[in-house]
């Protein structure tokens, strides 16, 4: 067979060569044996059909010709008996049809030519007696000769020449007649597979439709008891806890659609509280108190934010430098920084430093103060003015005090008080380092201040608190705060706030303001304390803090209604503003303290706004000295003498003098 023979178009046969007839007759015996074997490998399709005369008729003259016969062979077509099989097509017309099955006809012709050693595509020399010249088809004796003839033009043309293929392979052969049916069958198969896959997904409850996905987060009572027993012996699975917390929060956000039918919201909340305590390490009491402040998703963000530290910030000391100059100096030392935000003109946020920020020449020179960004807020709300008298009731370690001095440009007078003398040492050191020259340091119980001194234009009270807003700095708060702490601390804060109100001069031309702030986020230490002060001191009212951002304070909480102006207070959360949790409120004193206000519980006395005079002095009016002694309980001279002697001996010991020496005692008695 020549190269590329199948790609050539079949044309009319060339003239017959008589020299080849003799050689063809010699092989007649072999051809008979081959035709007998060809009968045995007939395919499942219709090979030879019988017409109306009872003789087999081939659909196409040379479609399956494999063996040579006597006589000449001409191109032509046969008549078919029935309507489907009777088609008169010439060999050339059959070749023009664009059916994939016709390639098998070309293979038959190639085999014939190859067997006879023909290279020019001729079909060989055949006798004319086997050809019907009138009809152009094969005669009956040719069809009965036993040669295999394959019909490729019938309805189900499945003829195959390869003996390796079975009936099933023949049926899958793609033809022009069955391509549409195979396509429909393939589409149906794909649809069935898709339906089965969807059914498996529904049975396994793995579909991604959130509305129908009701996760089973809670356990049964028996399983819960068994799990608790096992959990007591094993370390908690943190990944499982976090996954369950996330699922519970998602369910509580859309409880109507995602919750289980036999479970209540309280069940999911109890499970969330339990998981938070196990995952983050909170005590159940504190976790429940913090969880009540937020919706479930926001509470989860709050607990998560407390696990990471807040950014390191510094405050520029404008008494000695400007922020731009300080930033340039620190950048030259390898510090990466940027302004803390548009709301502050003195803050810088530190990202990376190659030198310790507490030991740079700029720090030692007092150019900046290491201070949290949230600590700027109370001073900004206080807004001190030059030449005013300011009281900082809890001043240590001095960040807020020195900020007040910087805003006042070292004018006026700032009283920095702290009850803890040990902390007062750090306060004094920072005041000297930062160059605050208008500051007076004292150490008194802040509740005594109305009696010690009063008449201040503004008072800042950053009250001691539970520290629930700075858990990132002090993780011990998670476990060491109990219900008793949240009873004692608010009581102390109420006393301090009343003392701060009474220390302010309501007649001040520029002031008369009190700022109350805490580093706590609980309502008991914030809104409830302010509400108590408003009730006890009707001469004060809430005003705007003047801060550019922050969450409004609670007006209603857990069934409690506060003053309608409580929304003027501001709350700050780590998960919202990336600062420590903080609360800031600002009050203004509009009149003197009422005569029947009474003293602060636990304090020696409470003064009014006009010079620290005790309310007891106001109540006594014009009474005589004897009645005044009865009010204060009188004086014990002997007891006072003992205290005086003790004080003298202590003073002499500090000077290195022996107080027991006779001369020293006589000198001391004479000077006394």
GIURKA-V23982 format. One line per field, one symbol per residue. ss: DSSP state (@ for helix, = for strand, . for the rest). phi: phi as a letter, one per 30 degrees, with the letter a starting at -180 (. if undefined). Layout:
ss = ???
phi = ???
This chain:
ss = ....@@@...........@@@@@@@@.@@@@@@@@@@@@@........==.....==..=................=.............@@@@@@...@@@@@@@@@@@@@@@@............@@@==....==.@@@@.......................@@@@@.......@@@@@@@@@@@@@@@@@@@@@@@@@@.....@@@........@@@@@@@@@@@@@....@@@@@@@@@@@@@@@@.@@@@......@@@@@@@@@@@@@@@@...@@@@@@@@....@@@@@@@@@@......=====......@@@@@@@@@@..=====.......=======.......@@@@...===...@@@@@@@@@......====......@@@@@@@@@.....=====...@@@@@@@@@@@@@@....====...@@@@@@@...=.=====..............@@@@....@@@@@@@@@@@@@@@@@@.=........======........@@@@@@@@@@...====.......==...==..==..@@@@@.===.@@@@....========.................=......=@@@@@@....@@@@@@@@....@@@@@@@@@@@@@@@@@@@......@@@@@@@@@@.
phi = .ddiddddddcdddedcddcddddddcdddddddddddddcdddddcbccdddicdbcdbdcdbdbcdbdidbcdabcdcdcddcdbcbddddddddccddddddddddddddddcidcciddjdbdddccdddcicddddddcdjddbccccdecdbdbcdddccddddddddbddcddddddddddddddddddddddddddhcdcdddcccdccdcdddddddddddddcbdddddddddddddddddddbddccdddcbcdddddddddddddddciddedddddddddbdedddddddddddcddddbbcddddbacddddddddddciccaaedlddbcbdbcccabdbddcbdeddddidabdadddddddddddhdceicccbcdbcdcjddddddddddhicibccccadcddddddddddddddidcccccbbbddddddddabiddbbcbcddbdidcbdddbdddebcccddddcddddddddddddddddcdddddcbicbccbbcbcdddcbddddddddddbddbbdbddiddbkddddcbahicccdddddddbcbbddcchbddbbbbbbbccaddddcdidddicdabccdcjiddddddddicddddddddddiibcdddddddddddddddddddicddddddddddddddd
